[in-house]
Amino acid sequence: MPLAHRRKPRRPSGVTTQRHADQTSESTDRPELDAAIREEQSYVDTLFRRLDDEVARANERLADVMRDVDPTNPDPEALVRRETEYHGLNQKLDRLNLAQLGLVFGRIDVQAEPEEIDSPVPGRPDLDRRYIGRMGLDDREDNYRTLLLDWRAPMARPFYLATTVQPEGVEVRRHIRTRGRTVTGIDDEVLSGDATAAVTQSGVGSETALHQALQAARTGHMTNIVETIQREQDEIIRDSTRGVMVVQGGPGTGKTAVALHRVAYLLYTWREQLAKSGVLIIGPNRTFLEYISRVLPELGETGVVLSTIGELYPGVTPTGTEDLLTREIKGSGEMAAILHEAVRAYQTVPDTPVEVTVDGIVISIDATTVAKSRTRARRSRQPHNLARPIFRTHLTEQLAHQMAETIGADPLGGRNLLSGADIDQLHDDLLDDATLLSVVDGFWPELSPHQVLEDLLTDPERIGVAAAGYDDETRSALLRAPGSPWAPSDAALLDELATLIGLPDPEEAREEAEKKWRQEIEDAQEVLDVLSSSQSSDIDDDADLDPDAEVLSAFDIIDAETLAQRQEVRDIRSTAERAQADHKWAYGHVIVDEAQELSPMEWRMVFRRSPSRWMTLVGDIAQTGSPAGVDDWAETLEPFINNRFRHHELTVNYRTPSEIMVLANRILAQINPGMTPATAIRDSGHEVRYLGAGADVDKLKEAFDDDRLTAVISSRATFTPGEHHYVVDEIKGLEFDHVIVVDPAGMLAESPQGLQDLYVAVTRATQSLTIVGELPEGLAD
């Protein structure tokens, strides 16, 4: 069925816009416009020549670095310096090469103080002409005059903030469209000065570029909005808050785009700090991460860690599925107490005394003795594995005294014949006895998170002990078959167990190994120095006696493997690579997209990654689909930051056409009657279509013949695999040109969050929405 004719989007009134046609698709007989495009082409050519020079210099330096170290005379420090510079140069080349994708996209003529003017506008010495792009470029030969401003630089900000109501000193804003290195078109907006248009009542600037972006076909990958950032978005992106910031916004308000551009801005502003600690971005699913994966590189930023919440614990790839009740229970904050009891259950005492023979003497280990040592270890408040040495030491002390009573007993009934030093020696001997230690460690074994969680979830008895205070339904929901794959909810439980158990810090272990290696290097070097000095004297003494005598050198002492290890750089991983492998890594900044989906246990895991509490959380509580997700931001964050957070709200819906929002807002009113919907700023010309349950979905997809992206979103009961076929969990944060929602009533019935799921499904479209199946009373027209 062909779609209705698409109406052109409406432009807010009050901004004078002059559009120069794309040279590639339209021709113009207006010489002044052609001259303007040629002028911009000349400037863009200059910028690319400068960029090419930067790339050439970086490549030359990279070649020099590779020649800097003599492999026949390796110096470990020189190797480290080489590797550091090598990786730094490669990162720079990545940024330079990616910056070519739309290197320059804007220009402003803005009023400025004389000392701030780098490029005065011809005939207007009071105006500074600033070109805006993806990176900054300077003219070194002209006293480092700015040729191109990085979009994140403070002097570039008027490009995004200026409107006719608040021009920010900008008289003319120009949008420059390019394809490759060719300027294809120009849009000018006169915002102030002699050519000021009528005052606009709209706060949306850059409307020509914005509407072009909104109308563009979706590709399956998110595009950056660096050319079209709006005022309320810019304020969030550049917010200087160094604590937790919550960005609440309805569908299509650009939450994800704002979060990603905020990452790029923070890395630009606090480069040195964040380069060392890294930035973590958490998304709802792998499809979403793939969808956003190109944005940060296009903005000039690489090396950021992208992860789903289910993959945040190192080494876990969750493939298992769970029902809603199990997800709710495992996500509940009560699981922290259940896991605590699960770990304590391994700290056992014997039902009957255990006898061990050491050096021919029988030692009896009874419940009272073990319980005393267990109490001592628990009172240390150390995690389980870290408390093991305390338990072991205390228990063997008790056993040493028991052994001393047997060995040193005075036959005449006097004082024990062993001294304190003798008893200490017995204690040390017991600690060296493998048989005894095996028994002792059995009462307080070394644990791993994977072992404890697998044991717990597959053993009804362990569940019964750990969840003794909970009902049968809760205990039954936790039980699963042995060997089941990890589920997304398990990551937070493993992370909690890693804290309760006390796993070693990977970075500390690496640094200790590095320290040991450097000591070995120093020791070896001392030997080499001795050999070198003795070798020269031996040669001088013996050369006249036997010219063919074999000379012993360092290479005869150190084998090839050891020499190779000396040339090996110990850790050349990037910050992102090191962070991903370390469950204790403290990130400089954490971004959580679709944050409303996180459970209390997952919030515990996330906040462990951010001890500084510098985070940006973006989401919409009206879209919460997780059974243990967020209903209220303040209530959710209170255990971690006592409600000390900055709150922003995005109010403009750029994605979803007004025709679709009529239905979406009816759903929203049932989810939360007091919530104000975001304002849709455009029409698509397509009314929502309602079809019966028997409609052929494949034929419906074929009807969209405009080469745009079409998605079918179904209830789980009616889901059939196919290209661009999804259930709601898979499309959080995504958008498509056309959306077909199948079985909306089934979505509502499948989950207590069914209304939220339906709300998410119907708001994914940028052009048209088709409903297949009956809508409940109150939602249909």
N, C-alpha and C positions, 0 to 999 in steps of 0.2 A: 504494500500500500504506500503510494508516494506521500511524502510529507507536504504540509502546507508551505506556501512560499514564505521564505524567511525575510522578515522585515529588517531594515537597517537599524542598528542600535541608536538610541537617542543620546545626544550629547548635551550635557548640562549647559545652560545658557550662561552668557556673561564673559566668556573667554574668547578673545579674537584669535582664531587659528588660521594660519595660512599653510596649506599643504603643497609641497613640491612633489610632483608625481614620480613614481619609481621609473628610472630610466629603462629598466629592463622590460617593463610591461606597457608603459604609456609614453607618448611623445608630447612635447609641448612646444608651442611657437612663441613662448614668452622668454625672450632673451635674458631678462633679469633673473628668472628662476634657474635657467641653465647656468648662468654665471655663478649663482650662489652654490649650486651643486659642484661646479668645477673648482670653486674656491675651497670647499670642504674636502674635495678629493685631493687637492694639492696638500692640504694640511694633514690629512690622513696618511698620504704617502710619506710625509716627513716623519710622522710618528712610527710608521712601520720600518722606515730606514733606521730610526733610533733603536727600535726593538731588535731588528736584525743585528745591529752592532753589538747589543747586549748579549744576544745569543752567541755570536761569534766569539766574543771575549770570554764568555763562560766556557765554551767548548775548548778554546785555546788553553785556558787555565786548567781545565780537566785533563787535557793531554799532558800538561806539565806535571800535574800531581802524580799521574801514573808513572812518570819517569823519576820522581823524586827519591825513591828508595832503592838502594843498591841491593839486589837479592843475595849477592855474595857476602855482604857485610851487614846483616839486618840489625836494626836498632829498634827495640820494641816501642820506645816512645815515638820514634819517627813513623812507625807503622800506624800507631793510634792516630797521630796527627793527619796522616795521609787518608786514613779511612774516614775520619771525621769530615775533612774538607771534601773528600770525594762524594760522600752522601749529601753534604750541604750543597755542592754544586749541582748534583743531579736534581735535588729538590728545586733549586732555583731555575734550572732548565725546564722542569715540568711547569712551573708557574709561568715562565716566559712563553712557552709554547701554547699553553692553554689560554693565555691572555689574548692570543690572536683571534679567538672566537668572539667577535664583537668587541674589539679593542677599545673603540670609542663609540659612545652612543648619545652623548649630549653636550650642550654648550649653554652657558648663561652669560649674559652681559649684566653685571651686578655692580651697584654702587659700592665703593670701598674707600678706605682711607688711603692717602697717597703712598704710604709705606707698604701697603698691602697689594698694590697694583703691580702685577708682573707683566701683563699683556694689555695695555690700554686699547680701548676701542677707537679705531680711527675717527678723529673729529670729536671724540668724547673722552678727554683725559681723566674724567672722574669715574669712568666705568672700567671695570676689570673684565676681560674676556677669559672665561675659564672653561676648558674642555674637560669633560667628565668621562671616565672609562673604568676598566676593570683593574687597572694597576696605575701606579704613578710613574711618569717619565720626566727627566730633567735634561736640560741642555748644559752639559758640563762646561762647554766652551764659552757660554754666555752667563757666567757667574751662577750656574745651576738654576737658571730660570725654569719655572715650571711649564712644561709643555702639555702634560696630561695629569689631571688630579685623580687619584684613587677615589672611587665613589664613597669610601668610608672616611675620607679625610674631612675634618671639620669645615674647611672652606668649600667643600662640595655640597654641604647640607642644604643650602638654599635651593638647589636644583629640585629637591624633593619637597621642601616645605612651602615654596612660593605658590600663592594663589592671588587673584586680583584683590581679594579681601585683605590678605596678608602677604604682600609681594616679597617681603624679606630683602628689599633693596634690588630685586631682580626686575629689570625692564623687559628683557626678552629671554625666553627659554626656547632653545632649539633641540628637537629630537633628531638625531642623525641615524638613518637606517643604512646598514651595510650588508653586503653579501660577500663573504671573504674579505678581500681588501678593497672592494669597490663600493663607493657610496651610491646607494640606489634611490634615496629619497630623503626629504627634509620636511619637518613640521615645525613651524614657529608659533609661539604663543606670546602675545604682547600683554604683559601683566601690569605695567606701570609706566610712568613717563607720559610724554606727549601723545602717544598712541594708545593710551589706556582704553580698554573697552568698557562697556557697562559693567557695574559691579555685579559679580556672580553671587548667587545665593547658595552655591554648592561648595563644599570644602574639598571636593575631589579635583586634584590637579593632574597634569599630564594626561588629560583625558583621551587624546588621540592615540597615543602609544598604548594607553591602558585598554581602550576598547579593541584595538587591533589584537592585543594579547588575549583578551577574553574571547574573541571570536575565532581565534586560531584553532585548527584541529588539534586534538590531543594525540600524543604519539606513544603513550605508555611509559614515558619518562617525564618527570617534572622539569619544567623550565624555570630558570631563575627569573626574578622580578626586579632585577637591579635597575632596569630602565623605568620601571613603573611604580616604585615604592610610593605609597601614599602617606599623608601626614601622620595619621594615627599609627600606621605601621612603623614609620621612621622613628617616632618617639619611643616605641618599644625596643626597636633594634638598637638604638643608641642609649638606652636607659643605663645610667651609671650605677644602679643598685648592685651592691656586692653581697647580697644575701639571696634569699629565695624569691623569685618573681613568678607569679601565676598569670598566665595569659588565657583568659576565658573568651571563647568566641564560637559562634554558631557555624554551621556548615558554610564553606565557601568564603570565609572571612580572611583567609590567607594565614592561618596559624602556623602551618608548616613552613611556608615561605618566610614568614617573619622569624621563626626559630632558626632556620638555616642562615639567613642573612645576619642574624644576631651572632651566630658562631663566627662568621667571617669578620664581622665588625670587631668582636672581642679579640680575635686572633691578630687583627691589625693593631688594635689599641694596646693590648697587653701581650705582645708577641713574646718577649723574653720569658715571662712567667709561664705562659700557657704552653710554650714550646717544650718546656721541661716536664710539666705535669700532664699535659694532654687534655683533650676535650672528648667527652663521651656523649654520643647521641643514641638514645634508646627509642626504637620504633616498635609498632605493634606486631609486625610480621615481616618475613623475608621479602615478600612482594613489595611492601612499602619501602624497605631499605634499597631494593633495586630501583624502585621508582625515583627516589631522591638522590641516588648515588652520584649522578653527574653534576649536581648543582654546585657543591662546594669546589670541586676542581675548576669549574667554569668561573667561579668567583675568585680563583687564585689561591685556594686553600686545599691542601692535601694532608694526609697523615692523621685525620680525625678518626676515632674509633666509632664504628657503626655496629649496633647490636640490637637484637630483640631482647626482651626481658628474659625469655626462656633460654637464651644462649649466653647470658651475662656471666654465669659461673664457668670458669675456664674448663675446656675439654668436654663440655656437655652439648650434644646436638639432639634436641628433643624431637622425637618423631611419634611419641605415643599420644593417644587421645583419651579424654576422660569425660564423664558425664558432668552435668552442672552442679550436682550436689557435691561430688568429690572436689571439683575445682573450688567451690565455695568454702568447704571445710579446710582444704589445704592452703587456701589463701588467707584464711582467718588468722588474726593475731593470736588466737588460742593455740595455734600450732607451735608457737615458740615455747609454750609451757609443755606441750606434749613431747617435743624434741628434747627438751631439758630432761624430762623424766626418762626418755629413751636412752640417753647417754648415761644417766645415773644407774640404769639397770645393769650396765656392764661392770659396775663397781660392787662386786659380790663379796659375800662372806660364806665360808663352808658350812654345809648343814651338819657335817660330822668332822671331827678333827682329822687333819691330813698329816701323815707322818713322812718325814724325809730323813734319810741317813746321810750325814756329812762326816767324813773321816771316821766312820765307824760309830758315830754317836747319833742316836735317834732324836730328831727334833719334832715336836708336836705343834702343829699350827691349828689353833681352834678359832671359833667364831668370835670370841671376845677379843682375842689378840688382833685379828684382822680388822674388826670393827673399830678398835682404837686408832689404828693407822689410817683407816678410811676417814674417820672423823677429822684427824689431823690434816689430811690432804684436802678434804673438802673445805675446811676452815681457811685454807690459803687463798680461796677465791680464784685460783688459777684454772684455766681451761683444763679439760680432762688429761690430754697428753702431757701438758706442762706440769701437771700435779703428780704424774707418775713417779718422778724421782723422789718427791716428798714422801709418797706412800711407801715406796721401796726402801728408802733409807730408814724410815721410822719402824717399819715392820722388821727389817733385818737387825735393827738395834734391839728390839724386843727379843728376837730369836738369839742374838749374841749373848744377852743376859741369861736367857734360858740355858744356852749351851754352857755358859760359864758356871752356872749352878751345878751342872753335872760334872764338869771337868775339875773345877776348883773347890769342890765341897771338902771341908775339913773333916776327916774321920772322927776327930775328937769333939766335933760340934762347935768349933770356933768360927772365926770370920773366914769368908771365902779367901782362898789362897791366891787368887788371881788379882792383879792390880788393874787400875783403870786402863793403863796402856795395853795390858793383855786383852782386855775386853774389846778395846778399839781394834786391835789386830784381828780378833775373832770376827768382828763386824766386817772388816775389809776382806777377810778370807771368805766369808759368806757371800759377799757381793761378787766374788770371782767364781762361785760355784754354779755352774750352768744348770744343774738339776734343780737346785733350790730356787734359782731365779725364774726358771720356767714355771714353777708352782706359784711363786709370789706374783709374777706378772699375769698369771691366769686370773687372779682376783682383781686386777686393775690393768686390763690389756691395752696395748696401743691400738688406737682406732683410726679409721678414715671415714669421711662423710659418706662416700658411696656405699661402704660396707654397712654403716649404721642405718642408712635410709633403706637400702635393699632388705636388710634383716627386718626392719620395722614393718614395712609395707607388705611383706609377704608372709608374716608370721602372726596368726591371730593371738597367740599368747603374748607376744611382745606388745602388740597393739593394746591388748587388755591391760597390761601393766602401765604402759605410758599414758593411755587415755582412760584410766580407771574412773575418773570423775565425769565421764561423758556417756551419753546414751548409746544404745545398741546401733541405732541408725548411723551415728557418727563413726563408730568403730567399724561397721560393715563397709561404709563408703571409703575408708582408708585402705582396705585390703585389696590386693591385686595379685595376679598370678606370678610366680617366680620367673625371672628372666624377662619380664615386661620391659619394653623400651622406656627410656626416660620421657616424661611429659613436660610441657613448658612450665607447669607449676612446681616441678621438682627443683629447678635452679635455685629458687629462693630458699627452699628447705636445705639443700646442700650448702648454701652459703651460711645459713644459720648454724648448721652443724659444724662447719669449718671454724666458726667463732667459738662454739661450745667446746669443741675438741681441742682447738689450739694448733692449727697447722703452722709450720714454719713459714716465715716470710721469704718468698722466692728471691726478692731483691737482696735481702740480707744474706741469704745463702750464696747468691752469686758474688756479692762483694767479699764474703769470707773466702770463697774459692779464688777470687782474683788476688786477694791479699796473700794467700798461701802461694799462689803461682808466682807472684812478684818476689816473694822471699826465696823461692827456689831459683829464680832467675839471678838474684843477687848472689846466692851461694855459689851457683855455677860460674858466675862471672869471676868471683874471687879465685876459684880453681883455675879458670882459663888464664887469668892474669899471672898466677904462679907458673903455670905451664909455659906461657909465652916467654917470661923472663928466663926461666931455666933452659928453655929450648935454645935461645940465642947463645947462652954461655956454653951449653953442651956442644953446639955446632962449632963455635970458635975453638974449643979445646980439642975436638976429635977430628976436625976436617982434615988435618994434615996426616992423621994416622990411617984413616980409611975413608977415602972419598965416596965409596959406595955404601957406607954404613946407613942403616935404616934409621930415620929420624922420627921420633914419636911426637905427634902433634895433637892439638885439641880435637881434631876431627876423628882421631883414633879412639878418643875417650868418650865422645858424645855421639850416639847413633843418629841415623837419618831421621827417625821418628821424633826424637827430642829436638833436633834442629828445626824440623818442620813446625813443631808446636811453638817454638820460640818466635817464629815468624807469624803465627796465627794471632789475629786480633780477637780478644776474648769475647767481646759482645758488641757487635756492630748493628744490632737491631735498632729500629727507630723507636721513638717514644711510644707510638701507637702499638707496635708489635710487642714491646715489653709490657705495656699496660694490659693488653688482652690476655697475656699468660699469667697475670698476677692477681689473685683473688683479693689481695690487700691493697691494690693500687689506689692511691688517692689522686683523683682527677682534679685539675684546676677548675674546670667548669663542667657541669652536666646538663644536658638538654633532654627532656623527656617529652616526646610527642605522643598524642593520644593518652595523656597522663591519667585521664579519668579511668582507664582500664586497669591500672595497677591495684593489686590487692594489698592489704596491710603487711603481709610477709614480704611482698616484693618491694614495698616502700622501705622496709628495714634494710633490704639488700642495697637499694639505690643510695640511701643516705650513708651507708658504710663507705661507698665510693666517693663521697663528698664531705669529708670532715670539716671543710671550710664553709659548708652550707651555701656555696655560690652556685645557684641552679636556676634554670629557666624551664618552667613547666607549662606546657600548652595543651589545652584540651577543652572539652565541652561536656559538662555533667549531664546534659540532655541526651548525649550520645553514649552513655555508659552501657556497655553490653555485658561486661564481666559480672558474674553473680557476686563477686567480692570486691567490686570496683568502687569508685568514688561517688558519693551522693552529695558531699559537702566539702569544699576545699579546707575550710578552717578546721573542721572536725578531723579530717584525714591528716593534716600536717601538725596538729597540736602536739602529739607525742614527741615530735622531733625538733620543732622550733617555737613551740608555745604561741603559735599564730602570728609570729613576727615575719610577715611576708608582704611583698608589694603586689598589688592586684591591678591588672589592666584588663580592659574589655574591648574587643574588636566589634564594631557595630555595623560594618558594611559588608554585605554579601556580594562578592564579585563573581562567584562562579555560577550560582543557581539562578536561572531565569525566574522572573516574577510569576509566570504561569505555574511553575512547579511549586513555588513557595506557598501558593494558596493551599495546596494539599499538605505540604510540610508543616505549615503553621497550625493546621487543624490537629495534626499529630502532636506537635509541641504543646499545644494547649492541654492535651490530655496527660502528657508527661509531667509538665510543670506549668500550671495555669498562671503563675506569677512571673514567668520568664519572658522578657521582651525579645522578640525575634530580631535578628539582624535584618537590615534593610537591603532588599534586592535592588540593584541600580540599573537593571536592563531587562528588556523583553527579548524573547527568542522568536516569537511568532508561531510557536508550537504549543497548542493546548495539550494538557495531559490526556492521553488516550486510555480508555477503560475497555478491556476486552474480556470475554468469558474464559473460563478455565480451560476450555478445549482448544484455544488458539494455538496454532503451530508456531512455536518459538523460532525454529530455524528459518521459516519463511519470513517471519517478522524481521529477523536479522538481515536477510537478503534484501529486504525492502529499502534498507538504508544504503543507497548507492552513491553517497557523497564522499566516499573514501575517509570517513571519520570513524573513530574508535567506538565500538558498540559493546556493551557488557550485559550479560544476563545474570541477574542476582536472584537466587532461588532460596526457598526454605530448604532445610536439610532433607526433609522428606521427599521433595520433588527434584532435588539436585541431580543433574545428569552431567557427567564429565564432558568437556568440550573446550575449544579455544574461547577464552574470555568468558567462561562460565564460573561463577563464584557463589560461595555462601557469604554471609555478612562478615564473619570474622576475617575474611581474606581481603576485604576492600576498605578497611579503615584507613582514612587518609588519602585514598585514591580518587581520581575523577576520570570521567569518560564523556564523550560527546553525546552519545545516546545510551539510555539505560532501559532495560526491560526487567521489571520486577515480577517474579512469578510466585504465586501463592502467598499473598500478603497475610491472609488469615492464618496460614500455617506458621509463618514467622511469629505471629503474636502468640500462638498456642505453644510454641516450642520452648519458650523461656519466660521467666518472670520479667525479663528485660525486653520482651517482644516488641513493645512500642518503640523503645530506643533503637532496636535493630531495624525496624521498618523506617524510622526517621533517617537513619544512616543510609539505607538503601535508596530511598527516593531522592536524596540530596546529592547523589554522585554525579548527576548529569549537568552538562553545560549547555545542551541544546534541547533535547526532548526526553520525555518520560512516557513509558507505556506500562500500564498495570494489567497483568494477566491473572484473573481470579477475582473473587469477591472481596471487597473491603468491608470491615465491620460497620455497623450502624454508627453514625456520628462522624465518620471519616469520608464516606462517599458524598458526592454532590447531592 
